[in-house]
Amino acid sequence: MPLIPTECSSQLHLFGKLDNREIMADFNGGSLTSGGGLLLIKQVDEHFQLTQCFANCFSDLRNPKRIQHSLSDLIAQRIYGIAQGCEDLLDHDFLRHEPLFNIAVGRLDSAS
């Protein structure tokens, strides 16, 4: 059986910025993650404002003085978690320590 040649990409892929830090991906090794597709999902979400539109369908009855995370952020966290294969909220405890997931939900302080 003949070997199929591998086409390696040395191209750097940019995914915008978070708190003035560039988010980029390459295929040179280093820190690896299986959740790289999450950055693409985030870009599609931001472009079409899917989670924001979905969040606008709800009335947020929480006390505004006590809100740490917007309804849109909570919905994005849930949707991105499901996209990562985490079906229930117990898995989100694991995801909160995952740097790429934190970047996707805009939490750079947890992703460093």
Protein Blocks (a to p, Z undefined) as FASTA:
>chain_A
ZZddddddfbdcdebjeehiacdddfebpjddfklmmmmmmmmmmmnommmmmmmmpccf
bdfklpmbdfklmmmmmmmmmmnopabfklmmmmmmmmklmmmnopaklmZZ
